[in-house]
Amino acid sequence: MRLSIIASIFAALLLSMGALNAKAATTVTYYACVTNKHGHVVIVSQSTTCKSGQQKIHWNQIGPQGQKGATGATGAIGPQGPKGATGGQGPQGPQGPARTAGSGVWYGSSKVVTLTTTPASTIQPAPQLTQAGSYMFIANVSFQESSGRSAQVTCFVEVGSTELLASTTQVQASEFENLTATGAIALTTADVPAAVSLECSYYRGGVSDVVSVTEASLAIIQLGTLKTGP
């Protein structure tokens, strides 16, 4: 008897709540506390805790979505629409920068060289620069540490008696490591001919390590103009 009372009241609540929210665009969830003994129903909020002798129920205004229907037949292809009008010509773009004349030469090597602490080891010699002008240098070096201790390796490009900005990396014990060294210089007629070389050395606080160069390359790029400041 008690369950039938609860069911009847619950059904009435569903009808009344559905009628009140028939125009709602989204599903509404209702919460209520039902007295176990008499079936009294009290609408409450989601966070309300029912009293002793009550049980909390909830229901949605809209039921679960039904199963997806079968896919309909493909419709006929419609006729092709008319060709659209040709758009207007866009504005002319800005003039690009003037071309900078220049030339580039790559020097490569796969010779294995064992580094020393001092003086620096010549990894990649290059032909002398015989023309005055501005030059950029890009060096790539691969190392291997084979003594079981890490070492700090430094490489730089030397032009004549000028050492360009050095690059340093840490080669871990028994590991391979790569390093890139770059630099730029402007040579006058008094500076040429100038010898170019890639130099590398290592430091480990006086402990003797074995660091070898497994591969090296040096790019020398002659530029038409080179700005070294703002």
C-alpha positions as protocol buffer text, in pm:
chain_id: "A"
residue {
  index: 1
  type: MET
  ca { x: 0 y: 0 z: 0 }
}
residue {
  index: 2
  type: ARG
  ca { x: 276 y: 243 z: 92 }
}
residue {
  index: 3
  type: LEU
  ca { x: 458 y: 180 z: -239 }
}
residue {
  index: 4
  type: SER
  ca { x: 140 y: 238 z: -437 }
}
residue {
  index: 5
  type: ILE
  ca { x: 89 y: 571 z: -259 }
}
residue {
  index: 6
  type: ILE
  ca { x: 443 y: 675 z: -338 }
}
residue {
  index: 7
  type: ALA
  ca { x: 401 y: 571 z: -702 }
}
residue {
  index: 8
  type: SER
  ca { x: 75 y: 763 z: -737 }
}
residue {
  index: 9
  type: ILE
  ca { x: 218 y: 1079 z: -584 }
}
residue {
  index: 10
  type: PHE
  ca { x: 532 y: 1046 z: -793 }
}
residue {
  index: 11
  type: ALA
  ca { x: 325 y: 1015 z: -1113 }
}
residue {
  index: 12
  type: ALA
  ca { x: 124 y: 1322 z: -1021 }
}
residue {
  index: 13
  type: LEU
  ca { x: 442 y: 1515 z: -960 }
}
residue {
  index: 14
  type: LEU
  ca { x: 578 y: 1417 z: -1298 }
}
residue {
  index: 15
  type: LEU
  ca { x: 265 y: 1544 z: -1472 }
}
residue {
  index: 16
  type: SER
  ca { x: 254 y: 1869 z: -1281 }
}
residue {
  index: 17
  type: MET
  ca { x: 623 y: 1945 z: -1318 }
}
residue {
  index: 18
  type: GLY
  ca { x: 615 y: 1861 z: -1688 }
}
residue {
  index: 19
  type: ALA
  ca { x: 323 y: 2099 z: -1739 }
}
residue {
  index: 20
  type: LEU
  ca { x: 496 y: 2380 z: -1550 }
}
residue {
  index: 21
  type: ASN
  ca { x: 813 y: 2345 z: -1756 }
}
residue {
  index: 22
  type: ALA
  ca { x: 670 y: 2247 z: -2094 }
}
residue {
  index: 23
  type: LYS
  ca { x: 839 y: 2547 z: -2255 }
}
residue {
  index: 24
  type: ALA
  ca { x: 1184 y: 2489 z: -2101 }
}
residue {
  index: 25
  type: ALA
  ca { x: 1466 y: 2456 z: -2352 }
}
residue {
  index: 26
  type: THR
  ca { x: 1682 y: 2222 z: -2140 }
}
residue {
  index: 27
  type: THR
  ca { x: 1618 y: 1920 z: -1919 }
}
residue {
  index: 28
  type: VAL
  ca { x: 1538 y: 2002 z: -1553 }
}
residue {
  index: 29
  type: THR
  ca { x: 1621 y: 1757 z: -1273 }
}
residue {
  index: 30
  type: TYR
  ca { x: 1389 y: 1755 z: -969 }
}
residue {
  index: 31
  type: TYR
  ca { x: 1478 y: 1631 z: -620 }
}
residue {
  index: 32
  type: ALA
  ca { x: 1240 y: 1528 z: -341 }
}
residue {
  index: 33
  type: CYS
  ca { x: 1231 y: 1363 z: 0 }
}
residue {
  index: 34
  type: VAL
  ca { x: 958 y: 1094 z: 39 }
}
residue {
  index: 35
  type: THR
  ca { x: 832 y: 985 z: 382 }
}
residue {
  index: 36
  type: ASN
  ca { x: 857 y: 606 z: 402 }
}
residue {
  index: 37
  type: LYS
  ca { x: 553 y: 570 z: 629 }
}
residue {
  index: 38
  type: HIS
  ca { x: 295 y: 796 z: 465 }
}
residue {
  index: 39
  type: GLY
  ca { x: 444 y: 868 z: 122 }
}
residue {
  index: 40
  type: HIS
  ca { x: 454 y: 1246 z: 174 }
}
residue {
  index: 41
  type: VAL
  ca { x: 666 y: 1417 z: -92 }
}
residue {
  index: 42
  type: VAL
  ca { x: 863 y: 1736 z: -30 }
}
residue {
  index: 43
  type: ILE
  ca { x: 1047 y: 1903 z: -320 }
}
residue {
  index: 44
  type: VAL
  ca { x: 1405 y: 1988 z: -213 }
}
residue {
  index: 45
  type: SER
  ca { x: 1729 y: 2109 z: -368 }
}
residue {
  index: 46
  type: GLN
  ca { x: 2005 y: 1883 z: -498 }
}
residue {
  index: 47
  type: SER
  ca { x: 2223 y: 1943 z: -192 }
}
residue {
  index: 48
  type: THR
  ca { x: 1947 y: 1877 z: 67 }
}
residue {
  index: 49
  type: THR
  ca { x: 1989 y: 1576 z: 294 }
}
residue {
  index: 50
  type: CYS
  ca { x: 1659 y: 1399 z: 371 }
}
residue {
  index: 51
  type: LYS
  ca { x: 1554 y: 1341 z: 732 }
}
residue {
  index: 52
  type: SER
  ca { x: 1549 y: 1007 z: 906 }
}
residue {
  index: 53
  type: GLY
  ca { x: 1257 y: 796 z: 780 }
}
residue {
  index: 54
  type: GLN
  ca { x: 1273 y: 960 z: 435 }
}
residue {
  index: 55
  type: GLN
  ca { x: 1437 y: 861 z: 113 }
}
residue {
  index: 56
  type: LYS
  ca { x: 1563 y: 1097 z: -156 }
}
residue {
  index: 57
  type: ILE
  ca { x: 1449 y: 1059 z: -515 }
}
residue {
  index: 58
  type: HIS
  ca { x: 1510 y: 1254 z: -834 }
}
residue {
  index: 59
  type: TRP
  ca { x: 1379 y: 1257 z: -1189 }
}
residue {
  index: 60
  type: ASN
  ca { x: 1430 y: 1447 z: -1514 }
}
residue {
  index: 61
  type: GLN
  ca { x: 1169 y: 1655 z: -1687 }
}
residue {
  index: 62
  type: ILE
  ca { x: 1267 y: 1505 z: -2023 }
}
residue {
  index: 63
  type: GLY
  ca { x: 1321 y: 1132 z: -2060 }
}
residue {
  index: 64
  type: PRO
  ca { x: 1627 y: 963 z: -2215 }
}
residue {
  index: 65
  type: GLN
  ca { x: 1696 y: 1008 z: -2583 }
}
residue {
  index: 66
  type: GLY
  ca { x: 1553 y: 740 z: -2809 }
}
residue {
  index: 67
  type: GLN
  ca { x: 1753 y: 517 z: -3039 }
}
residue {
  index: 68
  type: LYS
  ca { x: 1894 y: 666 z: -3357 }
}
residue {
  index: 69
  type: GLY
  ca { x: 1676 y: 608 z: -3657 }
}
residue {
  index: 70
  type: ALA
  ca { x: 1787 y: 449 z: -3980 }
}
residue {
  index: 71
  type: THR
  ca { x: 1979 y: 660 z: -4229 }
}
residue {
  index: 72
  type: GLY
  ca { x: 1762 y: 802 z: -4499 }
}
residue {
  index: 73
  type: ALA
  ca { x: 1822 y: 758 z: -4868 }
}
residue {
  index: 74
  type: THR
  ca { x: 2065 y: 991 z: -5041 }
}
residue {
  index: 75
  type: GLY
  ca { x: 1890 y: 1277 z: -5209 }
}
residue {
  index: 76
  type: ALA
  ca { x: 1936 y: 1372 z: -5571 }
}
residue {
  index: 77
  type: ILE
  ca { x: 2223 y: 1607 z: -5663 }
}
residue {
  index: 78
  type: GLY
  ca { x: 2100 y: 1956 z: -5718 }
}
residue {
  index: 79
  type: PRO
  ca { x: 2178 y: 2162 z: -6028 }
}
residue {
  index: 80
  type: GLN
  ca { x: 2508 y: 2352 z: -6047 }
}
residue {
  index: 81
  type: GLY
  ca { x: 2479 y: 2714 z: -5946 }
}
residue {
  index: 82
  type: PRO
  ca { x: 2577 y: 3001 z: -6172 }
}
residue {
  index: 83
  type: LYS
  ca { x: 2939 y: 3123 z: -6185 }
}
residue {
  index: 84
  type: GLY
  ca { x: 3011 y: 3407 z: -5948 }
}
residue {
  index: 85
  type: ALA
  ca { x: 3137 y: 3743 z: -6062 }
}
residue {
  index: 86
  type: THR
  ca { x: 3514 y: 3798 z: -6089 }
}
residue {
  index: 87
  type: GLY
  ca { x: 3655 y: 3980 z: -5789 }
}
residue {
  index: 88
  type: GLY
  ca { x: 3840 y: 4307 z: -5814 }
}
residue {
  index: 89
  type: GLN
  ca { x: 4219 y: 4325 z: -5837 }
}
residue {
  index: 90
  type: GLY
  ca { x: 4395 y: 4348 z: -5503 }
}
residue {
  index: 91
  type: PRO
  ca { x: 4632 y: 4629 z: -5413 }
}
residue {
  index: 92
  type: GLN
  ca { x: 4998 y: 4608 z: -5512 }
}
residue {
  index: 93
  type: GLY
  ca { x: 5228 y: 4476 z: -5242 }
}
residue {
  index: 94
  type: PRO
  ca { x: 5524 y: 4672 z: -5105 }
}
residue {
  index: 95
  type: GLN
  ca { x: 5858 y: 4656 z: -5282 }
}
residue {
  index: 96
  type: GLY
  ca { x: 6091 y: 4391 z: -5145 }
}
residue {
  index: 97
  type: PRO
  ca { x: 6441 y: 4463 z: -5015 }
}
residue {
  index: 98
  type: ALA
  ca { x: 6727 y: 4497 z: -5258 }
}
residue {
  index: 99
  type: ARG
  ca { x: 6911 y: 4173 z: -5329 }
}
residue {
  index: 100
  type: THR
  ca { x: 7241 y: 4129 z: -5150 }
}
residue {
  index: 101
  type: ALA
  ca { x: 7511 y: 3979 z: -5363 }
}
residue {
  index: 102
  type: GLY
  ca { x: 7716 y: 3705 z: -5202 }
}
residue {
  index: 103
  type: SER
  ca { x: 7856 y: 3357 z: -5234 }
}
residue {
  index: 104
  type: GLY
  ca { x: 7891 y: 3060 z: -5003 }
}
residue {
  index: 105
  type: VAL
  ca { x: 8136 y: 2775 z: -4983 }
}
residue {
  index: 106
  type: TRP
  ca { x: 8107 y: 2469 z: -4758 }
}
residue {
  index: 107
  type: TYR
  ca { x: 8402 y: 2273 z: -4624 }
}
residue {
  index: 108
  type: GLY
  ca { x: 8329 y: 1933 z: -4472 }
}
residue {
  index: 109
  type: SER
  ca { x: 8526 y: 1661 z: -4299 }
}
residue {
  index: 110
  type: SER
  ca { x: 8473 y: 1328 z: -4125 }
}
residue {
  index: 111
  type: LYS
  ca { x: 8827 y: 1299 z: -3995 }
}
residue {
  index: 112
  type: VAL
  ca { x: 8854 y: 1173 z: -3637 }
}
residue {
  index: 113
  type: VAL
  ca { x: 9067 y: 1407 z: -3424 }
}
residue {
  index: 114
  type: THR
  ca { x: 9153 y: 1367 z: -3055 }
}
residue {
  index: 115
  type: LEU
  ca { x: 9132 y: 1703 z: -2872 }
}
residue {
  index: 116
  type: THR
  ca { x: 9396 y: 1850 z: -2648 }
}
residue {
  index: 117
  type: THR
  ca { x: 9358 y: 2094 z: -2361 }
}
residue {
  index: 118
  type: THR
  ca { x: 9614 y: 2352 z: -2483 }
}
residue {
  index: 119
  type: PRO
  ca { x: 9678 y: 2462 z: -2744 }
}
residue {
  index: 120
  type: ALA
  ca { x: 9347 y: 2421 z: -2924 }
}
residue {
  index: 121
  type: SER
  ca { x: 9331 y: 2149 z: -3188 }
}
residue {
  index: 122
  type: THR
  ca { x: 9275 y: 2255 z: -3549 }
}
residue {
  index: 123
  type: ILE
  ca { x: 8965 y: 2062 z: -3650 }
}
residue {
  index: 124
  type: GLN
  ca { x: 8887 y: 2208 z: -3989 }
}
residue {
  index: 125
  type: PRO
  ca { x: 9136 y: 2421 z: -4184 }
}
residue {
  index: 126
  type: ALA
  ca { x: 9002 y: 2613 z: -4482 }
}
residue {
  index: 127
  type: PRO
  ca { x: 9158 y: 2794 z: -4780 }
}
residue {
  index: 128
  type: GLN
  ca { x: 9271 y: 3149 z: -4721 }
}
residue {
  index: 129
  type: LEU
  ca { x: 9029 y: 3435 z: -4774 }
}
residue {
  index: 130
  type: THR
  ca { x: 9176 y: 3652 z: -5049 }
}
residue {
  index: 131
  type: GLN
  ca { x: 8900 y: 3910 z: -5096 }
}
residue {
  index: 132
  type: ALA
  ca { x: 8812 y: 4196 z: -4864 }
}
residue {
  index: 133
  type: GLY
  ca { x: 8452 y: 4199 z: -4748 }
}
residue {
  index: 134
  type: SER
  ca { x: 8214 y: 4073 z: -4482 }
}
residue {
  index: 135
  type: TYR
  ca { x: 8202 y: 3703 z: -4396 }
}
residue {
  index: 136
  type: MET
  ca { x: 7982 y: 3478 z: -4183 }
}
residue {
  index: 137
  type: PHE
  ca { x: 8101 y: 3147 z: -4041 }
}
residue {
  index: 138
  type: ILE
  ca { x: 7891 y: 2850 z: -3925 }
}
residue {
  index: 139
  type: ALA
  ca { x: 8070 y: 2550 z: -3778 }
}
residue {
  index: 140
  type: ASN
  ca { x: 7914 y: 2221 z: -3665 }
}
residue {
  index: 141
  type: VAL
  ca { x: 8115 y: 1967 z: -3465 }
}
residue {
  index: 142
  type: SER
  ca { x: 8026 y: 1624 z: -3324 }
}
residue {
  index: 143
  type: PHE
  ca { x: 8218 y: 1486 z: -3023 }
}
residue {
  index: 144
  type: GLN
  ca { x: 8254 y: 1156 z: -2841 }
}
residue {
  index: 145
  type: GLU
  ca { x: 8384 y: 1117 z: -2484 }
}
residue {
  index: 146
  type: SER
  ca { x: 8549 y: 776 z: -2442 }
}
residue {
  index: 147
  type: SER
  ca { x: 8732 y: 795 z: -2106 }
}
residue {
  index: 148
  type: GLY
  ca { x: 8423 y: 764 z: -1886 }
}
residue {
  index: 149
  type: ARG
  ca { x: 8428 y: 1123 z: -1754 }
}
residue {
  index: 150
  type: SER
  ca { x: 8244 y: 1436 z: -1867 }
}
residue {
  index: 151
  type: ALA
  ca { x: 8439 y: 1725 z: -2017 }
}
residue {
  index: 152
  type: GLN
  ca { x: 8374 y: 2085 z: -2119 }
}
residue {
  index: 153
  type: VAL
  ca { x: 8448 y: 2146 z: -2487 }
}
residue {
  index: 154
  type: THR
  ca { x: 8497 y: 2489 z: -2647 }
}
residue {
  index: 155
  type: CYS
  ca { x: 8510 y: 2563 z: -3021 }
}
residue {
  index: 156
  type: PHE
  ca { x: 8566 y: 2884 z: -3216 }
}
residue {
  index: 157
  type: VAL
  ca { x: 8650 y: 3001 z: -3566 }
}
residue {
  index: 158
  type: GLU
  ca { x: 8984 y: 3176 z: -3609 }
}
residue {
  index: 159
  type: VAL
  ca { x: 9030 y: 3423 z: -3896 }
}
residue {
  index: 160
  type: GLY
  ca { x: 9390 y: 3538 z: -3929 }
}
residue {
  index: 161
  type: SER
  ca { x: 9481 y: 3620 z: -3567 }
}
residue {
  index: 162
  type: THR
  ca { x: 9122 y: 3698 z: -3462 }
}
residue {
  index: 163
  type: GLU
  ca { x: 8924 y: 3446 z: -3258 }
}
residue {
  index: 164
  type: LEU
  ca { x: 8549 y: 3483 z: -3316 }
}
residue {
  index: 165
  type: LEU
  ca { x: 8290 y: 3426 z: -3045 }
}
residue {
  index: 166
  type: ALA
  ca { x: 8350 y: 3085 z: -2883 }
}
residue {
  index: 167
  type: SER
  ca { x: 8079 y: 2826 z: -2813 }
}
residue {
  index: 168
  type: THR
  ca { x: 8097 y: 2580 z: -2523 }
}
residue {
  index: 169
  type: THR
  ca { x: 7916 y: 2255 z: -2444 }
}
residue {
  index: 170
  type: GLN
  ca { x: 7940 y: 1978 z: -2185 }
}
residue {
  index: 171
  type: VAL
  ca { x: 8016 y: 1631 z: -2322 }
}
residue {
  index: 172
  type: GLN
  ca { x: 7888 y: 1368 z: -2080 }
}
residue {
  index: 173
  type: ALA
  ca { x: 8082 y: 1055 z: -1995 }
}
residue {
  index: 174
  type: SER
  ca { x: 8090 y: 804 z: -2283 }
}
residue {
  index: 175
  type: GLU
  ca { x: 7832 y: 1007 z: -2476 }
}
residue {
  index: 176
  type: PHE
  ca { x: 7807 y: 1188 z: -2808 }
}
residue {
  index: 177
  type: GLU
  ca { x: 7740 y: 1564 z: -2825 }
}
residue {
  index: 178
  type: ASN
  ca { x: 7700 y: 1827 z: -3099 }
}
residue {
  index: 179
  type: LEU
  ca { x: 7812 y: 2191 z: -3093 }
}
residue {
  index: 180
  type: THR
  ca { x: 7751 y: 2482 z: -3330 }
}
residue {
  index: 181
  type: ALA
  ca { x: 7985 y: 2782 z: -3340 }
}
residue {
  index: 182
  type: THR
  ca { x: 7903 y: 3095 z: -3540 }
}
residue {
  index: 183
  type: GLY
  ca { x: 8070 y: 3426 z: -3602 }
}
residue {
  index: 184
  type: ALA
  ca { x: 8111 y: 3716 z: -3845 }
}
residue {
  index: 185
  type: ILE
  ca { x: 8391 y: 3950 z: -3943 }
}
residue {
  index: 186
  type: ALA
  ca { x: 8460 y: 4231 z: -4189 }
}
residue {
  index: 187
  type: LEU
  ca { x: 8800 y: 4215 z: -4363 }
}
residue {
  index: 188
  type: THR
  ca { x: 8971 y: 4511 z: -4524 }
}
residue {
  index: 189
  type: THR
  ca { x: 9227 y: 4493 z: -4802 }
}
residue {
  index: 190
  type: ALA
  ca { x: 9497 y: 4509 z: -4534 }
}
residue {
  index: 191
  type: ASP
  ca { x: 9355 y: 4195 z: -4364 }
}
residue {
  index: 192
  type: VAL
  ca { x: 9375 y: 3963 z: -4666 }
}
residue {
  index: 193
  type: PRO
  ca { x: 9490 y: 3705 z: -4733 }
}
residue {
  index: 194
  type: ALA
  ca { x: 9361 y: 3559 z: -4406 }
}
residue {
  index: 195
  type: ALA
  ca { x: 9377 y: 3197 z: -4297 }
}
residue {
  index: 196
  type: VAL
  ca { x: 9059 y: 3041 z: -4154 }
}
residue {
  index: 197
  type: SER
  ca { x: 9034 y: 2742 z: -3922 }
}
residue {
  index: 198
  type: LEU
  ca { x: 8795 y: 2579 z: -3677 }
}
residue {
  index: 199
  type: GLU
  ca { x: 8961 y: 2529 z: -3337 }
}
residue {
  index: 200
  type: CYS
  ca { x: 8840 y: 2318 z: -3042 }
}
residue {
  index: 201
  type: SER
  ca { x: 8976 y: 2232 z: -2697 }
}
residue {
  index: 202
  type: TYR
  ca { x: 8843 y: 2080 z: -2373 }
}
residue {
  index: 203
  type: TYR
  ca { x: 8879 y: 2137 z: -2000 }
}
residue {
  index: 204
  type: ARG
  ca { x: 8832 y: 1894 z: -1709 }
}
residue {
  index: 205
  type: GLY
  ca { x: 9028 y: 2047 z: -1419 }
}
residue {
  index: 206
  type: GLY
  ca { x: 9358 y: 1889 z: -1512 }
}
residue {
  index: 207
  type: VAL
  ca { x: 9222 y: 1533 z: -1539 }
}
residue {
  index: 208
  type: SER
  ca { x: 9316 y: 1362 z: -1864 }
}
residue {
  index: 209
  type: ASP
  ca { x: 9010 y: 1279 z: -2071 }
}
residue {
  index: 210
  type: VAL
  ca { x: 8973 y: 1142 z: -2420 }
}
residue {
  index: 211
  type: VAL
  ca { x: 8742 y: 1358 z: -2631 }
}
residue {
  index: 212
  type: SER
  ca { x: 8737 y: 1294 z: -3004 }
}
residue {
  index: 213
  type: VAL
  ca { x: 8582 y: 1480 z: -3295 }
}
residue {
  index: 214
  type: THR
  ca { x: 8388 y: 1235 z: -3508 }
}
residue {
  index: 215
  type: GLU
  ca { x: 8260 y: 1481 z: -3768 }
}
residue {
  index: 216
  type: ALA
  ca { x: 8301 y: 1851 z: -3847 }
}
residue {
  index: 217
  type: SER
  ca { x: 8189 y: 2103 z: -4107 }
}
residue {
  index: 218
  type: LEU
  ca { x: 8262 y: 2471 z: -4161 }
}
residue {
  index: 219
  type: ALA
  ca { x: 8059 y: 2710 z: -4377 }
}
residue {
  index: 220
  type: ILE
  ca { x: 8211 y: 3035 z: -4500 }
}
residue {
  index: 221
  type: ILE
  ca { x: 7959 y: 3278 z: -4648 }
}
residue {
  index: 222
  type: GLN
  ca { x: 8070 y: 3601 z: -4811 }
}
residue {
  index: 223
  type: LEU
  ca { x: 7807 y: 3874 z: -4778 }
}
residue {
  index: 224
  type: GLY
  ca { x: 7749 y: 4180 z: -4986 }
}
residue {
  index: 225
  type: THR
  ca { x: 7680 y: 4388 z: -4672 }
}
residue {
  index: 226
  type: LEU
  ca { x: 7689 y: 4297 z: -4305 }
}
residue {
  index: 227
  type: LYS
  ca { x: 7547 y: 4505 z: -4021 }
}
residue {
  index: 228
  type: THR
  ca { x: 7693 y: 4417 z: -3682 }
}
residue {
  index: 229
  type: GLY
  ca { x: 7505 y: 4678 z: -3477 }
}
residue {
  index: 230
  type: PRO
  ca { x: 7164 y: 4842 z: -3444 }
}
